Amino acid sequence: MEAYANVLLYAIPMLFSFVILEAGYSWCKGTRVFRSLDTISSISSGVANTLKSVLGLTVFIIGYEKMETHLAIYEVQASWQTYLIAFLSLDFATYWSHRLSHEVNFFWNKHVVHHTSEEYNLAVALRQPISEFVSLFFIFMFPAALLGVPPEVVAILTPVHFLLQFWIHTPHIGKLGVLEYIIVTPSQHRVHHALNDIYIDKNLSGVFCIWDRLFGTFQEELDEEPPVYGSTRPLDTWNPIKQNFAHLLMLIRDAWYTNSWWDKLRIWFMPTGWRPEDVQSRFPVRSVDQHSLVKFDTRASPALHAWSWFQCVLTTLMLMHLLLYFKEIGFPDLFIYGAFLFLTIYAYTALMDKDKNAFWIEGLRCLFGLAIIWYTADWFALPALRWVVAAELLISLAVVGWFVRESTYVNTENTKYSTLSNSTG
């Protein structure tokens, strides 16, 4: 995990730099593909996912190393051919894991956050899950394991494969000619993020589009059908923690309230979005299409925008601190720091949502942070920081209290949030 943390120290500034460059380009071109709170939500989701990953909070049902040890029929040495086979295998596994997420109710929960934004830009690529605690991904690496591709080759290529899917989340690159038949392009991935009927659950490949063309899930972007982004069952929240667990909570609730024992069992494995008829009539959910979607917006004041950006940047800097001092902080303090940062993200995005409980959530964060300082006389390997953090916690609580007391804080149009989601393709 320490090596992974070191890689992230370089990857995070690079990805954020591209987001800033795209935002600047968009501003110069006069196109509005970024919205302030939506972008903060995307970045916050990326921070939360990074925390989950670096703390090793995902359990793989079958690890690749173990599978390769027991199933390999060849013993191959690392060469360019080996790397090519491994990369194609990763892409194949990505396609089927991704397709499973779009087609099975239970697995949609780990992917829904990536489709929650109603914009399309590089920041959306940062919307990665924290709700995937059990992963089936490496089961689809069976062909590579059978051929004896070394685990170290897979370990090197996995982050590379992920980063190569970052650039396709942009509206500023059109169709790329012959490359449209070889790789996944921004045009193809715009289709994937659209809720238009013709686009839903299409273009599921990671790097090479051959899988979509081979398995019947390819759809070209049509000039007469501009993509409309978002979920067919909007979540109406900026909070990435809520976004990650909304679908799972719906499944649990529906399984509990349905009168059919058969439905209680099969709801988890039915197509994404399926609900028992009795709970669907008792607990109807709002559904939209490309014609009826109205983008979620809490109409925040300039002061709230500025404060939210401050909290987002501060949280990102704290994440960088955790990565930089990963070894010195050590376990279990890394988990304590991670819990504090998760709570921080929940707190300031609750404020962005204009949640009536935002002050109490911020109060809990303040108490948690002050308790860490009190018991350790430290702030995670940097003792001098404890006074700065303590001051920030108290000031933050006062600022949030001021926002909540403002008569314009509560937005009556957005005081109720959907806790449901559906496949958006």
N, C-alpha and C positions, 0 to 999 in steps of 0.2 A: 504493500500500500504506500510505503514511503516513496518508492520510485514513481508510482502513479501520481502522487501529490506533486512531485518535482516536474513531471510532464505538464500538469495542469497550470503550474506557475507560469509557463510560457504560453500555453494554449489560450488561457482566458484573456490576457491582454490582446492577443492577436485577434481573437473572435470579436471582442468588444471594439477594436479598432475598425474592423470591417463594418460593424453596425453603425458606428459614427460616420464613417465615410459614406455609406449608403444614405444615411439621414441627411448629410450635407448635400449630396448629389440630388436627392429628392427635393430638398428645399430650393436648390438652384434651378431645377427643372420646373418647379411650380406644381409638382405632383404631391398629393397628400396621402402617403402610404404609411406614415407613422402618426399615432396618437399617443400623447404623453403617458396617460395612465395604462394604456394597453402595452406600451413598451416597457414600463416599469414592471408590469405583471409578467411579461416574457422574461426579463432579466432575473426577476425574483424566482421564477420557476427554474431557470438555469442554475442559480445559486443553490436552490434546494436540491436539485438533482445531483449537483456536484458533491454536496455534503453527503447525500445518501451513498453515492458511489465510492467516495474516498474513505468512508467509514465502513465499507464492506457490508452494507445492509441488504444485499441481495444474495439469496441462496440458489445455486444452480442445481436442479434435480440431477443432472448428469454433467459433471465437469468434463471438458474436452480431454484433458490429460488422462483421466481415468478411462475414458472411452477409447482413446487411441491405444493405450497400453493393452487393453483386453481384446480389441477388435482388429488391429492392424494385420493385414496379410502381407504387407511389404514393409521394408525398413528403408526409407529414402533419406538422402542427405540434402541439406539446404542448398538449393540452386535456384536459378531464375524460374525454371519450370515448376519447382516446388512452391515458390512464392505465387506464381500464377494460379496453380491449382488451389492453393489456400485462399487466395483472394476471391476466385470464382465460387469456392465453397462458402465463404463468408457471405457473399452476395446472394447465393441461393438460399442460405439459412435466413438471411434478413427478409427475403421475399416471403417465405412461408411463415415465419414468425409474425411478420407484419400482417399477412393475410389472415392468419388466425385471430389476430387482435381485432380485425374489422368484421369478422364473420361469426364470432362466438361471444355471447353475452358476457361471460366472466372475464375473458381476456381483453375486452374493450376497455375495461376500467383502467388498465395500465397504459393505455394509449390515448385516451380521450383528451388529456391535457394538451396534447400536441395540436388538437383541432379546435381549441376553444377560442383562439383569436379570430376576430372578424376583420382583421387586416392581413396583409401578406407582405412580409419583409424579412430581412436576415435575423432580426430579433426573434421571430417566430421559431426559428430553428433551435433556440435555446429552451423552448417549452418541452422539456423531457420529463419522464415520469419519476415520481418518488413512491408510487403505489405498487411497483413491481418488486415484491419481496421474494417471490419464487419465480424463477425463469426456466423456460423450456427451450431456450434458444439453441443451446449446444446439441440438443437431440437432432436438429436438422443439419448438424455438421458430420453426420454419419459417413457420407462419401469420403470426406477428407480423412477421417479417422481410419476408415477401411484401407485407404491408400498409404497410411502411415505418415501423414504430414506431421512434422514435429510440433509439439505444443508451443515451443518458443517462437516458431514462425507465426503461428496464429496469434500469439500474444503481441507480437510486433505489429501485425497488420490490422488487428481489431480497432485500435484508436484511429489509424490512418483511414480505414474504411468509413468510420463514423464521420470524420472531419470532411471527407470528400462529399458528404451529403449536405454540408452547410451552405454552399454557394448557390444551390438550386432554389433557395427560399427568397427569391427576388422577383419583383414585377418588371424590372428594368432591362431584362435580356429577352429578346424575342426568340423565334425559332432559329435553330442552328443548322439548317440544311441536312447534310448526310449524317451528322452526329445524332439527329433525332432517331435514327435507326440503330444506334449503337449504345449510347449512354442515356441516363435519365437527365433531362434538361430542365431548366426553370419552367419552360412552357408545359412540359409533362407534369411537373410537380404542382404547378398552379391548378391543374385539373384535379390532382389528388386532394387538395385542400378545399375544393369547392363543394358547396352543398346543392348545386344544380342536379336535377334528377339524372341527367345523362352522364354526370361526372362521378356520382357517389360510388365509393369503393373501387375506384379505378387507379391504375398506375401505382402499384404497390412496391415496385422494385426499388433497390437502394442506389446502385451505381450504374449497372447495365440494365437496359430496358428489355433485354431478350426474354426475361422471365415473364413479363406481362404479355408480350407478343406470343410466347409459347403456350401460356396457360390461360389465355383468353380474358385478361383483365386490362388490356391496353385501350386507351381512349385519347385521341388527338384533341388538342385545344382548338375549338371552333371559333372562327371570327364572329359568327352570328350568335354565339352563346358565351358572352363574357362571364368568367368565373365570379361567383359571389361566395365570399369566404365566411366560415363559421360552422356552427353545429345546427342540425335540424331541430334539436331541442336545446335552446340556449341556456347556459348556466347563469348568466347575468351576475357575474361576480369577477372582481379583479384578483381574488384570493387564490393563489395556486394550490394551497393546501386543500381548500374546498373543491377546487377543480379536479384534483387528483382522486378524491374519494367519493365524489357525488354519485357516480354510477354504481359503485359498490354498495353505498347506503340505500340506493333505490332497490337493488336486487335483494338486499337483506330485508327491507321493509315489505316488498312484494311477496317474498317467500314466507314471511311471517303472517301476512294478512290473507293470503289466498286460502280458500277453503279446501282446495284440492291437494291431496298429498302428492299426487303425480306431478302437479305444477310446481310444488315446493322443491321437488327434486330436479325436474328438467329445465327450470328457468335458467340455471347456470350454464347450460350447454346449448340452449336454443340460439337461433340467429340473433345478432345484435339488435337490441331495441324491442325484442319480443317481450310481452307482458301477459300474465293471466287475464282472462276476460273480466273476472269478477273484481280484481283490484284496479284494472284499467277504468272501469266504470265508476268505482268509488273514489279513485285518486287520479283524475285526468291530468294530463300534462300538456303544456303549451308546445306546439310544433310549428315550425316555419319552413318556408321554401325560399327560392331565390327571388320571388316576387313580394313576399310579405315580411322579410327580415328587416328589422329596425335595429341598428347597432346599439349595443348597450353603452350607456354613458351616464355617469353620476353628476355631471355638470359641476365639477369641483371648482373652487375659487383659485385664482393665481397663487395665493398663499398656500393652499393645500397641495397644489401641483409642486411648488418649490419644496415644501416640507417632505413630500413623498419622494422626490428625487434625492434629497439629502439623506433620507433613511436608506434608500436603495443603494446609493454609493457607499455609505458608511458600512452597510452590511456586506457589500462586495469586498471592501477593504478588510473587514474582519475575516472573511473567508480566505483572503490572500494571506493574512496573518496566520491563520490556522494551517494553511498549506506550507508556509515558509518555516514555521516552527513545529512541524508535524512530529518530528522525532523527539524534540525537547518536551512537548506537551504530553505525548504518550497516552496510553490507555490506563484508566477509564476517563481521564480528563477530556480526551477528544470527544467522547460521547456527550459529556456535559456541555462542552462548547457548542457542539452540533445542536443539542436540544435548545440552547439559548438562541442560536441563530434561526432555527426553525420557528421558535416563538416570536422572534423579532419580525420575521417575514409575515407571519400570521397577523401580528399586531398592526403594522403599518398598512398592510393591504386591507385589513378590516376598516381602518380609518378611510382609505380610498373608497371602500364600498359604502361609506357612511353608515356603518353598522352601529346600532344604538348601544352595543356593548363594548365599543372600541376603547373607552376609557378604562374599563375593568380589565380588559385584555392587556392594555398597556401597563396597568398597575401590577398585574401578575408578572409581566416581563421585568418591570422595575424591581420588584421584590426578589425575583430569581437572580438577577444580576447582582444586586447588593448582597444577597446571601453568599454568592460565590466569592465576592471580594472580602466579606466579613470572615468567612471560614478559612480562606486560603492566604489572605493578605497579599494577593497576587492577581495578575490577570493573564493567565496562561503563558507563563515563561517570560513575561514582560512586566515586572512589578510596578514600574513607574506609570504604566498605563492605567492602573486601577483607579487613580484619582480622576483621570480624564473620563473613563467609562462611568464612574459613579456620578460625575457632574452631568454627563450626557443623559443618563437614565433619569435623573431628577428633572432636568430641563425638559426632556421629552415628555414626561408625565404631565408637566404643567402645560406644555404646548397642546398636547392632545386634549387635555381638559378644556382649554380655551376653544379649540375647534368644536368640541362636542357641545359646549354651551352656546355657541353661535346659533342664532335663530335660523340661519340659512343652511345649517349643517345637514339636517335630515332632509333627504330628497324623497318626497312622498311617492314619486313614481318608481322608486327603486328600493323601497324598504322591505319588499318581499323578494326572495331569490329562489329561483328554481334549483332543485337539487337533482335534476335529471339530465341525462345526456343520451345521445344516439350516434350511430355511425354517420360520418359525414363524407367518407371517401376522400 
